[in-house]
Amino acid sequence: MFNLTINAVPASTIIVGRRATWLDRHAAEELRDYVKKISGTILNIADETLTMAVTGNRILIGRPSTSDLVKNFADQNPGILPAESDTENDCLAIVQRGEVLVLSGSNDRSVYYSVCHLLQTVFHVGFYWDRDVYEANPDMTVPDNLTIVERSAFKFRHTIGQWVYNHGAFLNEAERREELDKYARNKINSYRLYSWNSYARKMTFIKLGVPGIEIKPEDIARRDIIRDTIEYAQALGIDIMVTLPPDEMTQDFHKLYPNARYFGSEWVKDDNAAPQTKPCLYPEDPMFKTFFQTFVKVWIEEYGPVHNFVASPPCESHISTTIDDYINISVNYSKYTYEAVHELVPEARVFFDGWGVRANTPPCIWTMPGVMQRFVDAMPDEVYMLDLWPNRKETDATFRDPMYRDANYSPLRKARYVLEALNEFGGDDHMHGDFARHIEAAKEMTDPSIVEHGDGFANCTELCGVSLHFFDLIFQLAWNPKDITVQSFLEDSAKRRYGGLAPEIGVKAMKTLEQAVYCDDRDSSHARYQKRCYLVRPQRRQVPLSETQQVVDLLNDYMTTMTALPDDKKTDAIGQDMYDVMRQYITENFNMHLRCLLELFLRRKTAKNLHETFELHATMMEQLLTQLEVMTSANTKMYVEHIVRWLQGRPCDPNVASEDTYIPKEEFRAWMRDLGTTFVKSIPNLPDYNSQDFHELICYYYHPRINACVDTLRGLLDDGGATSPKEVDDLLEAAYKVVEQHWIEVGYPVTDECEAIHLPLWQAAQNAWKILHILPLKDGLVESEEIVKEVIDVFASFSETADPDEERSWVSENPFADENKPAEE
């Protein structure tokens, strides 16, 4: 065996080359730091010019071009280390021979990946979204003659960062570096700067002569944070992907350039609200190229060279033009965007944001005969389809598969393709995600007979919370899915997440969790207490009771296994998982009782034991929400007030509510109660979009709203069915608005509870489980098949099943059209 440490005493020396890069040295420091965390001892780092006095085992970090010792090793062991290349997919190399362990690779960043891969595969370090997980071990050894030379299956291993709704856009320089470290350790090499780019966009308008635009100190602060983020990402070998601004122009721009061609666009909101239509440039208009080229010049001037860009065509919008015109806009968008960028940056790549296809307006245009083929034919070679893949189980009218699997989108199989898994659209943070489907899709992406150019695999972090195990799988698949199976992933994850638990315990727990919420056999539920609840209005999909009960029983098994562990074995990682499991356990049970309560109410004219059964469901719902309140009170990070105190005053791009963080604390607190949690005020047709189980949100918004629902229905139980379901929904809506208005205007009592010392998460979860699992939670759960319907979410109007000829408010006369200018194909 090759020893790094023996009984917490150093047994090796880390050696970097005389021409070592910054990333070589950083890799050496990372290895030293993790060896110290695991073994408690510090390995020396030496330059190869000073190694004459080094005795014992040597860990060589670098490539032949940066280290003479690595070159000598390669010469003496031909055909093992990969050839150096900056164009082929990254290849890591971990090779042990005699007294030497070589950590090398095909390029600079892959040397770093070799260190991280060694830590993951040999020492079972888990680089998870919530924390690093590792187990103390004074004796760190590597097997003799170990050889791991592995090339990534994907050119792009991609992630989205800085999303406003998950608070990523608020992070300061140090926190963004921590985020980038997390991605780099998981071998992610492409990072999408998802911010509103307010500074660069402002500078673009200023250079184009638009009046009244001011660069403020907060804009400079944002610019400086982005500069630091880019510099550090590139140092880690992560390519930056720049989000090109939307082609929405201001009214001042329209006045300044009246001869350009525009169409009208308005982002989705309440149809009853006053129109706020903005002019958008047609892609074929010369001003479109001028605008994007000005932006790219500004970006390069302010932030340095870049060659990856993501373009987002108009989508989710009320479009004031005809369907045929919109087809031309969509088809031309990637072509003219690429031409504009390519003229300035010859090596440019443009990634076409697939959400413009997923949630298009008008509906169904992409499924019209020939439209998708036209779109693919018009895509230049260096334009990549970035397919956002919502991983959820809804009805046939929503999207559950990569687009290339759909016959309507089959031309995409020949396009350059990056599949970007989205754990959940809109912020719901319940545990779900079919592991097997994602493994299958990742392998399909590497099969040219299915997808000719499967160039990338990625994750998207729009959501407020994440399913930790789902994200871990995505990171593993993005490197190379070839040998990954559900079973191998569960076994590997159990080692990294649960450490020294007996294998049968850790693997059993992971298998139970997979069967409960990460498989195709059954569906986990969205938290319906986070949403407005109605009798007949469309809502999220309702999972059948029998299926939900299976999920509950499996989650109960997981808690039984983990609760039985000795307290000193319940690590922070296990505590986080127990906490997440209990939130899902509460969600599933709550949804069943709410559903039965609503169905009982609909049958109130003929139901037996009406009041007794109604109160049973109401009591169970009350108990579940009460325990959720108590349990979440132990999680400091899940206080709205914690977020307010953490983020207030930080530079952040304005959000869709046009607010900013440079406002007094009371205003910022109100801002967080709206955009930061619910969207109740700012976007009327997306209430509760950004839902998550913040403690105050449960206590002063979700719970009171459920109470209002129960009280309203209780007051109508004896009306003999006289009040129609629609009338009841209207009464519920009025009751909800009272609660919501109080949340918007008053919010929660401001205390220092978020800063108090709380129970460990495992104990808070365990306490809730011990109370709840002895309650009669299964009583009264009777499914009524004739009432149950599958319903879909807010984006239903953009699904493939919609009628393309159906009138929509966003298909209308273009207010910016110049009738004297002929439309261009």
N, C-alpha and C positions, 0 to 999 in steps of 0.2 A: 504493500500500500504506500501511496505517496502522502506524507504527512504535512499538513499545513501547520497544525498545532498538536502538541502532545501534553495532555494533562494541563491545559491552559498555559503552556510554555511555547514560544515560537519555535517552529521547526523548518521554516522556509523564509526566503527573502524574495520580495517582489522587485523585479528589475525592469526598468524601462530603457529604451534605446537612446543612443546619443542624438538621434534626430527625432526624438519622440514629439508627437503633436500634443496640443493642449488636451485633446480627448484621450490620447494614450495615458497621459498623467492623471487625468480625471478618473479613468477606468482603474488605474492603480490605487488611487485614493479611495474609490468606492469599494474595491476589494478589501483594502485594509480596514475600512470603517465597518464593513459587515462582518469580517472575521472577528473584530473586537466585540461587536454586538453579540455574536453567537458564542465565542469562546472566552471572551474576557481578556484576550491578550492582543498586543499590537505587533503586527509584522513590520519590519523595516522596509522602506522603499529606497532602492539604490539605483544610480545611473550606471549603465553598463561600462562606462569608462573608469568606474571606481570599484569594480567587482573582483579584483584580484584577491582581495582578502576575504571574500564571501565564501563560506563553507556550507556544506549541506545542500538541502533542496533549493532549487531556484524556480521562481514563477516568472516566465518571460512574457511581457506584454508588448505587443506591437506587430508590425509586418516586416518582411525583409527590407522594404524601402526605408523603414524608420529604426530598425534594430539590427546591428551586425550579428548579435547572438541568435536572433530569430532566423536571419539569413543562413547562418552556419547550420542551424538545425534543419532548415529546409533542404540545404544541399546534402546533408548527411541522411536525410529521410525523404528522398524524392517522391513526388506524387501524392503527398499527404495534404500539405497546406494548399488552400485554393490560390489560383492566380489572382493578382491584384487587378481590379476593374472598377471603374466608377459608372459603368453603363449596365452591367449585368445586375440582376437581383442580388441583394446583400447575402453574403455567405459567412457564417461564423465558423471558428475552428478552435476546438478544445482537444489538445493532444498531450498525453502523458507518456514519457519514456524515461526510464531510469530515474535520475535525480532532477529531471526537468519536467515542468508543466508549462506548455505553451498556450497562451490565449491570444489568438490571432484572428485574421479575417481577410476578406477580399477588399475592404476599403476601411477608411478611418472609423466610421461608426460601427462597423461590424466587429471591430476589436472590442469596443465597449460592450456590444451585444454578447460577446463571448463570456465576459465577466458576469453579466447579468444571467445568462443562460446557465452558467456553472452554478451560480447561487440558487437558481430555481430548480434545476434538475438533480444536482448532487446534494445540495444542502437544504433543499425544500423550503427556500425562502419564498413567501407569497407577496408579490407586489400588487396588493389589492387596492381598489379605489378608495377604501376608507382608511387603510393603514398597511404598513408592512407587517408581515407575520413571520416570526422565526422562533426557533426553539434553542435554548442554551445547550451547548455541546462543547466540552473542553477539548475533545479529540476530533479534529476536523481532518478527514482523510479523503483522498481521491483514489479510485480503483487503479491498479496497475494497468498500463497499456490502454488506458481509456482513449478512445478516438471518437470525437463527435465533430464531424464536418457536415454542416447542414446549410443549405441555401434556402432562402425564403421563397415561397411559391408566388409571392406577389411583389410587383414593382412598387406599389403604393400601399403602405399600411397606415391608414389615415384616421384622424380623429378631428372632431370639431371642438374648439375651445372658446372660452370667453362668452358663453351664451348669457344673455341678460337674465333670463328667467331662473337659471340655476345659480345666480349670483356670481358666476365666473367673470363677468365683465367688470365686477367691482374689485377684483383682486389687485393687490399692490405688486410691486416688483418681486419681492421675496416670495409671496404666495404663488405668483405665476411661475416662478422658477421651480417651486415644489411641484406644481402641476406638471410642468414639462419633464421634470425628473421622473415622475410617475409614468408618463408616456414612454420616455426613452428606455426606462428599465424593462418595459414590456415590448420593446423593439418596434415602437411606432416611429415612422420616419416622415410623416406628413401631417402638418398641423394647420388647420384652417382658422385664420384669424377672424372669428365671427364677432365683429363689433360693427357699430353703425358707421365707423370711419368718419366721424363728424369733422375731425380736423382736416383730413385730406379732402373730404367733400367740400367743406367750406373754402379751402384754398383753391379747389377747382373752379368753383363759382366766382371767386374773386379774380382769378386769372382770366376768366371768360367775360369779366366786366360787369357781373351782376351787382347792382348797388345794395347797400344796406347790410352787408355781412361783416361781422366783427369777430376777430380772433381774440378770445378771452383767455385769462390766465388758466382756467380749467381746461381749455382746449390744448394749451401748451403742456399741461400736466398729463393729459391723455396721450399726447404725442410722445412724451418722454417715456411713459410706461410701455407703449407699443414698441418704441425703439429698443428698450431693454429686453423685452420679450423676444423680439426678433433676433437680437444679438445672441441671447442665451440659447434659443432654440437652434440656431445655426451652429453654434459651438458644439451642441450635442448631436449634430448631424441630422437635424430635423429640418426638412424643407418647409418653407412657409407658403401657404396658399392664401392669396389675397382675395377678399370678397369685393368684386366690382360693385359700385353703387347701383341702385336701381335706376332705371331710365325715367323715373318720375322727375319732372322739372317743377320749378316754382312758377308762380304766376309772373313774378318779376323776370324770370328767364324767358318766359313766353312773350312778354312785352318787348324784351330786348332783341329777341330773334323771332319776329312774327312770321317770317317766310319759311321757317322750318315746318316739316309736317308732323303733326301731333295726333294722338288719339287720347280719349279720356279714360282715366282709371281711378278707382277708389277702393281702398282696402276694405275687406269684408267687415261690415258692422251691421247694426240694427237697420233693417230696411225702412223703418219708420222715421229714422233720423234725417235731418237735413243733409242734402248732398254736399260733399266736399270733393268734387272731381278735380283731379290734377292732370295737367298735360303730360303725356309720355311721348318720347321721340320714336318715330318709326325707325326700325333698324337700317333701312336702305337710305334714309335721309343723310346727307353729308354731315349734318350737325351731330348725328349719333356718333360717327367716328371721331369728330372733333372733341366731343365731350369725353369719351372714354380715353382717348389719347392724352387729353389734358390731365385727366385723373392719374393715368399711369405715369406720366412725367412727374407730376407732383409726388406720387408715391416714391418713385426712385430717388428723387431729389431729397426727400425727407427721411426715407428709411433704407435706401440702398437698393441694389439690384434684386430682382425677383423674376421668376419665370413660370410660376404656377398661379393661375387665376381661376376663380369660380364665378360664373355668371348666372344670375337668377332672373329669368324672364318674368313678366307679369303673371301672377297666379293668385288664387284666393281673392280676386279683385272683382269689383263691378266694372266691367269693360264696356265703354261706350263706343261700340263699333259693331259691324256685322260679323257673323260666324266666319264667312269666307275671308274677311279682312283679318280676323284674329288668327286664322290658320296661316296666312301669309306672314304675319308678325312672328308667330312661333317658329315657323320653318326658317325664316330669315335670321332669327335672333343669333343663333350660334355662329352662322356664317359671317355676319357682319361684325359681331363682337370679336371673333378670332382675327379677322382681317385687320381690325383697328389695332389690336394688341400686337399682332405678329409684325406689323410694320415697324413698331418701336422695339420689340423684343423678339428677334428672329427665332430664338429657341423656346418661345412661349408655349405653354400648354394651357388650354382652357377646359375647365370642368363645368359641364352643364348641369345645374342643380335640377335633379329629377322631380323635385316637388312641383315644379311647373307642369309636369305631366301627371303626377299623382293627384293633384288638387287643381285641375285646370278649370278655366272659364273661357268660353262656354263649356258646358259639360259634353263629354263624349267625343270631342273633336278628334282625339287621337285614335279612336276606334272606327272612324269613318274610313271606308275603303280607300287605300292609297295614301292616307295622310301620314302615317308613321313611316312608310317607305320614303315618301318625299323628305321627311325630316331627317332620316338617317342618310339619305343620299346627299343632302345638303351639308352634312357635318364634315368639316375639314378633318384631315388625318389626326391632327393633334387636339381634337376636341373629344373629351371623355364624358360619357353619360354617368352622372353621379346619382345612382338609384337609391333614394331613401326608402328603406324597406321597413314599414311599421310592423313590429312583431306583436300582433295581437290577434285574438280570435273574436271576430265580430260576425256579421252576416255576410252573405255573398255579395252584398252591395258595398263592402269596404275591402281594403286591400290587405291581403295576407301573404302574398308570394312575390318574389322578385318579378319585375315586369316582363323580363324575357320569357318567363314561363307561360305568360298569357299569349294566346294565339294572336290577339289584336296587336301585341307589341313585339311579335316575333322578329321583325327586322332588326331590333336592338341586339340580337344575338351576334350580328356582324359588326357592331359598333365597339369602340374601345369602352370598357365597362369597369366601373368601380361600384361594388355593392356595399352600401352603408347601412348597417343594421341600426334601427331606431327602437330602443327598448320600449318606449311609450311616447306617443305624441300628446303633448299638452300637459305634462307635468304630473299626471297620476303616478304614484310611486308604489303601487302594489307589486308583489313578487310574481313574476310570470316570465315566460320566454321558453319556447320549445327548443331544447338543446339539440335534439336529433335533427330537426329541420335546418338548424343553422349549420350543423356539421355537414349535412347533405349539400346545402347551398354553397358552402365554401369549397367543397370538393368539386361541385359542378363548375365553379368559376375557374378551376384549374384544368378543365377538360375542353380543349378547343373544338371538339365535336358538338358541344352544347353552347359554349360562349367562346367565340373565336379569339377575342382579346380580353380575357378576364384579368385585367391589370391590377386590380386593387380590392382589398377587403377592409372594412372600416366600421367604426362605431360613431354614434351621434349622441351628444350629451345635452340635448335641449332640456330634458326633464329636470325637475327640481331634485328628485332623489333618484337613485339608481338601484337596480337589482345587482348586487355585488357579484354574485356567482355568474350571472349572465354576462356582465362586462368582462369578467375574467376569461370566460370561454371565448368571447369575441377576440380578445387580445391573443389568445393561443392560436385561434384559427387564422388570424391575420398573418402570423408568421408562416405556418405551414400546416394545413389540415390533413395531410396525407395519412398519417398513422393515428389520428385522433378518432376515438369512438366515445360513445356516451360513457361506457364503463371505464375506459382508460382515463377519461377526464375526471370522473368522480373519484377514482382512486388517487389520481395525482392531486386533485384539489383537496381531498381529505388530508393528505400528507402536509400540504402547504398551509391549509387553513387551520387544521386541528392538531397538527404537530404530533406529540408523543402519545396521543390516545391510542389505545390498542387498535390495530387496523380494523378489526371487526366493528368497533364502536364508531370510529370516524367515517368509515365507508358506509356503514349502515345509516348513519345520520344523513350523509350526503345523498344516498340513494332514496331515502324517505323524502327528503326535500325535493329531489328531482321528480319523484312520482307525484308529489303533491302539486307543485306549481311550475315545473320546468319540463313538462312532457306533453305529448299530443293526446293522451288518453282522457284527460279531463282539463277543465278550464278554471283558472282562479278568477276572482271577481274584482271589479273596481269597487272602491269604497263608496257606497251609495249615500252614506251620511255626509260625504263631501259635496254632494250634488243636491239640487232642488228635486224633490220627489213629487211625482204626480200619479194620477190614476191612468190617464190615457195619452198624455203628451209624450212625444218621442224622448227617449232617454238612452243611456248606454245599454249594451246587451245584458239581458238577465240570464244568468246561468241556471239551468234546471236544478231543482232542489236535490235530486238524487246525486247529481254530479258534485254540487257544492258540498254535500255531506261527506262524500269521499275525500275531498280536499281537507275538510275539517278533521276527519279521523286520522289522516296521515300527518297533519300538522300536530295533532295531539300525540301521535306516536313519537314525533321528533322531540317534543317537549318532554315526554316521559323519559326518553333516552338521555337528554341533556340534563334534566333536573336530577337524575340519579347520579351524575358525576360528583365526586368530592368537590367541595367549594373551591379548593385551591387549584383545581384543574380547569375551572371556568375562566378562561382567558378573556381579554377584552374582545377578541374576535368572536369567540363563542357567545359572549354577552350581546354583541351587536346582532348576531344571527338569531339568538333567542328573542331579542326585542323585535326584529323584523318579522319573525314567524308569528309572534303574538299579535302584532298589528294585523297580519293577514288572517289569523285565527278569529280575531274580533270582527274583521270585515266580513268574513264568510258567514259567521253566525248572525251578525246584524242583518245582512242582506236577506237571509232566509226568513227571519222573523218580520222584517219590513214587508217583504213580498207577500207573506201569508196574511199579514195585517191588512194590506191593501186589497188582496183578493177576498178576504173575509168581508171587508167593507162593501165591496161590489156585490156580494151575495147577501147583504144584511137583511134583505126582505125575507129570505128563506132559511138563513143559517140557524143552526141549533146552538144553544149556549153562547149566543152572540157576545154578550157583555163579558162573560167569564173568559172566553177565548181571546177576545180583543185585549183585555187587560193583561192576559198572560204574555202576549207578544209585546205589548207596550212595556211591561215590567222587564222582560229579557233585554229589550233594546236599551232601556234605561241603565240596567246593570252593565251592559257591554260598554256603553259610552262612558259611564262613570269609571270603570276600570281603565279604559283608554286614557282618560284624563289623568288618573293617578300614575299610570305607567309612563306617559309622556312627560310628566313633571320631573322625572329623573334624568331626562336627556337635555343637558344644557344647550346643545346645538339646535334643539327643536323648540326654541322660544322665539317668537317674533321679536321680542324685546332684545334678545341676544343679537339677532341679525341687525336690528336698528343700531345698537351700540357699537357693533363691529364695523358697519359699513357707512354710517352717516358721514357725509362730507368728503367721501372719496371721489376721485375723478372717475366718471363712468359715462359712456355715451348715452345721450337721451334715449329713453325707451319709447315704445309706441304710444304712451300717454303724453309724450312731449314734456315730461318732467325731467328733473335732474337731481343729483344728490347734493348739490350746493344750495341747499335750502335749510331753513331752521328745523331743529330736531322734531318739533311737533308736526310740521308739514311732511317731513320725511317719514315719520311714523305712520301718518295717514297714507302716504305713498306706498309704504310697505304693506299696509293692510289691503291695498287695492292691487296694484300690479304685482307686488312681491308675493301675494298669496292667492288672490281670487279673481281679479279683473271685473269685479262687480260694478265698479263705477266707470272704468275707462272704455270697456268694450262690451256693450250691452248684450250682444248675441253670443258672447263667450263667457258667461258667468262661471266661476269656479274652474276656469281653464287651467290655472296654475296651482291646482289643489295639492296640498300636502298636510301631513298631520303635525302642524305646529301646535304647541300646547294651548296657547291663548286662542287660536283659531277654533280648536275643538270646544273649549270652554264657553266662548262668547260668540260663536257664529254657528258652527255645525250643530252643537248640542241644542242651543235654543231654537234653531230652525226645525230640528226634528221634533222638539217639544211642541212647536207651533203646528206642525203637521198632525201629530197625534191628537192634540187638543181640538183642532178643527174637525177631524174625523169623528172624534168622540162625541162632539156636539151634534153630529148629524146621524148618529147610529139609529135613532128611533124615528127617522123621518119616513120610514116605510119605502125608501127608494125614490122619494119624490124629487130629490135634488139630483139632476143628471150628472154624469161624470165630468162633463165639460164645465158645468157650474161649480162643481167641487174643486176642479183644478183652478178655476178663477179665484175661488176663496183661498185656496192654498197659496196661489201666487201673491195675493194681497197680504197674507200673513207673512210670507217670506220677505216681502219688500220691507215690512216693518223691521224685521230682524236685520236685514241687510243694510238698511239705512242707518240703524244704530251702530252697526259695525263700521260703516264708512265714516260716520260723524263722531262717534264716541270711542269705539274700539274696545280696549281692554284696560283694566286697572294697571297702571304702571307701578311695578314693584321691583325689588332687587332679587326676586326669586330665581331668576335665570343665573345669578351669580352665586347662589347658595351651594353648599356641598350636598350632593345627592347620592342616592343608592347607586351601586354599580348596575349597569343595564341588565346583567343576567339576573340580579336579584329582583329588580323591578318587574321584569318579564315573568320570572318564576312566581312572584307573589300574585300577579294578575291571573296566571294560569291556575294556581292552586285554588283561587276563589271561583273562577269561572267554570272550571271543568267539573265541579261538583253541583253546579246549578242544573236545573232541568231544561237544558238548552235544546233538547230534541223534542220536547213536548209541543204538540200543536202544529207540527210541520207537515202539512198536507198540501200536496201540489194539485192545482186545478188546471188541467191541460187545456180546457176550453178558454180560459182567460189569459194564460201565459202567451206572450208574443215575444219574438226577437225584435228589438228595435235598435236603431243605429245612432251614431253620434252626430255632432254638429256639422261635419263635413259631408253628410249624406248627399247633399245636392250636387256634389262634385263627383259622384261615383259613375262607373261605366253603365250602370243600369238606368240612368236618367235618360229621358227622352230628349234628343238633341234639338228637336223642333219646338220643345216646350218654351213658352215665353219666360224670360228671366229678366230681372230688373237691370242686370248688367249688360244686356244686349239691347242697345238703343241707338238712337242717332248720335253720331260723334259730334260733340259741341265744338271740337277744335278742327273739324274737317274743313279744308279749303276746296270748295266744289270745282274750282278752276284747275286744280291739280289732279291729273288722273292717278288712280291707284296703280302701284307697281307690283308686279308678281315677284 
